Amino acid sequence: MIHEGWKDSKTISKVKCVHTNAKKYTVENVLTVGKVYEVKNETEEFLFIVDNTGRVGGFNKEYFETV
């Protein structure tokens, strides 16, 4: 499974969290507004970052801006 190696893989870019106002999911527990995160993988809709738990999580791009 390719996603198991993402945490140790090279960082693609860095993004800054701009809000945690999620309509459907609770993200304020794993994201901090203003914090910069390392992007490990990216799709059209999602960024896969190392979140506050220390694990790679997939989040909608609307929560971030490119640093």
C-alpha positions as a printed NumPy array, in Angstrom:
array([[  0.   ,   0.   ,   0.   ],
       [  1.611,   3.181,  -1.243],
       [  0.125,   5.48 ,   1.41 ],
       [  2.001,   3.699,   4.215],
       [  5.291,   5.278,   3.085],
       [  4.029,   8.855,   2.668],
       [  5.066,  10.032,   6.149],
       [  8.715,   9.262,   5.431],
       [  8.616,  10.436,   1.808],
       [  9.963,  13.706,   0.466],
       [  7.86 ,  16.809,   1.148],
       [  6.235,  18.125,  -2.055],
       [  5.424,  21.597,  -0.73 ],
       [  4.29 ,  23.436,   2.378],
       [  0.865,  24.886,   3.084],
       [ -0.591,  27.089,   5.812],
       [ -3.935,  26.33 ,   7.436],
       [ -6.277,  29.311,   6.977],
       [ -9.431,  27.992,   8.71 ],
       [-10.986,  24.926,  10.329],
       [-14.646,  25.727,   9.641],
       [-15.671,  22.331,   8.304],
       [-19.262,  21.752,   7.208],
       [-19.264,  17.976,   7.543],
       [-16.216,  16.801,   9.518],
       [-14.383,  17.866,  12.672],
       [-10.945,  19.131,  11.674],
       [-10.097,  21.546,  14.494],
       [ -8.8  ,  18.59 ,  16.523],
       [ -6.028,  17.846,  14.003],
       [ -5.386,  21.204,  12.299],
       [ -4.292,  24.526,  13.783],
       [ -5.076,  27.825,  12.054],
       [ -1.846,  29.585,  11.089],
       [  0.349,  26.484,  11.311],
       [  2.448,  25.381,   8.32 ],
       [  2.144,  21.733,   7.269],
       [  4.221,  19.522,   4.957],
       [  2.391,  18.16 ,   1.904],
       [  3.273,  14.527,   1.234],
       [  0.834,  13.862,  -1.629],
       [ -1.803,  15.777,  -3.56 ],
       [ -4.859,  15.107,  -5.714],
       [ -7.208,  17.517,  -7.485],
       [ -9.379,  17.888,  -4.399],
       [ -7.256,  16.81 ,  -1.404],
       [ -3.9  ,  17.447,   0.248],
       [ -2.283,  14.691,   2.273],
       [ -0.317,  16.301,   5.095],
       [  1.336,  15.35 ,   8.365],
       [ -1.276,  16.718,  10.779],
       [ -1.116,  17.526,  14.518],
       [ -1.407,  13.819,  15.429],
       [  1.862,  13.077,  13.608],
       [  0.122,  10.933,  10.988],
       [ -0.655,  11.618,   7.35 ],
       [ -4.242,  12.736,   6.846],
       [ -6.196,  13.806,   3.774],
       [ -7.879,  17.205,   3.899],
       [ -9.809,  19.295,   1.397],
       [ -7.694,  22.037,  -0.188],
       [-10.104,  24.727,   1.007],
       [ -8.459,  24.732,   4.462],
       [ -5.025,  25.756,   3.149],
       [ -3.043,  28.32 ,   1.188],
       [  0.346,  27.721,  -0.397],
       [  3.351,  29.087,   1.495]])
